[in-house]
Amino acid sequence: MVMQELFATGDVYIDDPYQDRKFRYEHETDKVFARPYGSKTEHEIEFTNSYWGEALSGGKVITKEEYYCD
């Protein structure tokens, strides 16, 4: 489970291998983005999106570098 305190400190990157997606929370704009594995394109998603909820529950926090590799 991702610790909520991380969101107050800056951008947060999450890998969710069960969904084959990575997620990025952008602190400055308070927006969430999702990017499928192997894709260079990310899409903004709503906080209420079920994929985001699952990533928060079962995903792993990763670095910015890990988010953009693949």
Secondary structure, 3 states (H helix, E strand, C coil): CCCHHHHHCCCEEEEECCCCEEEEEECCCCEEEEEECCCCCCEEECCCCHHHHHHHHHCEEECHHHHHCC
